[in-house]
Amino acid sequence: MNKEEILAISQNENKGKDVADVELSKTGIRAGWIVTVCLAVAAAVIDGAVFGRPGFELLFAVGTGLAVVFFWKYAKAKKRHELIIALCYTVASVAWLVAWILQMCNR
């Protein structure tokens, strides 16, 4: 195979996408997700410390998002530890959802 054939195959596989741009987007999304998770958890903890009302709704949202990430990774990679982590986040999310509902009922 010559250079032109290799380039044509590569372009066909990537369907006209710029691989570097796709990787930059993935890195940016990952960094944004990490910052979002950290800020949401910090807000929930501060809310609990200052107002005496833990932000279970934020913890529920973050936990559910993380569960989805790890279920997705498990579906693609079929690695057992990804499934275990996804199930742990799911259990935590359900617990935070129940706590949030109870918190709203006790107002």
N, C-alpha and C positions, 0 to 999 in steps of 0.2 A: 504494500500500500504506500502510496506517495502522500505528500503533505496535503494536497488538495482533497484527497479522499478521506483522510483522517479528519480534516477540518469540516468537511460536509457531514460526516457521521456525527461529529460532536455538535454541530449546529442543529442537526435533526433531533438529536437526543434532548437538547436543551430547549427546543421549540422557540428559538429566537430570543431566549432570555439571556441577560447578561449574568453569568455565574457570579461574578464579583459583587454585582448589585444585590443579587438574591442573598448571598452570604452576609453582606452588610446589613440588609434588612433583618435577617434572622438574629444577628448579634444585637442590633438595636432593640428589637422586640424583646429579646431575652433580658437585656439590661433594664428596659422599662418595666418589665414584669417583676424583676427583683426589687426595684425601687418601690413599685406599687405595693407589693406584699409587705415590705419592711415598714413603709409609712402607714399602711392600714393596721398592722399589728401594733405599731407604736401608738397610733391614735386610740385603738381599743384599750390599751393598757393605761394610757394617760387619762382617758375618759373614766375608767374605773377608779383610778387613784384620786382624781380631782373631784369628780361628781358622785362617786360611789355607785356608778352605774356602768358596769362593763359593757363594752361595745360588741355584744354577741353577734349583731348583724354583720359587722365587718369581719369578724372571725369566721362566721359562716360563709360569707362570700369568698374570702381568701382560701379557706379550706376546700370549698367546692371547686374553685378554679385549679388549685393544686391537684386535687383528685382527678380532674379531667386531664390535666397534663400527664400524670403518671398512667392513667388508663390508656391514653393515646400512645405513650411510649411502650406500654406493654403490648398493645395491639400491633405495633409495628415491629418491635424487637423480640417479643415473646420471652422476655427475661423475667424470671420468677420474682426477683426482688422489686421490680417495678410494680407488679401486681400487689405485693404485700404493702408497699408504701401507699399505693392508690387506695387500698382497702382501709388502711389506717387513717388516711385523710377523709375518707368517706364516713367512717365511724365518728371521727371528731366533728365533721360538718353536721352530721345528724344531731349529735349532742349539742352543738352550738345553736342549731335551729330550734331544738326543743327548749333550750335555755332562753333563747330570744322570745319564743312564744309565751313561755311562762312569765318572763319579765314584762311583757306587754299586758298579760292578764292580771298581773299584780299591781297595776298602776292605780 
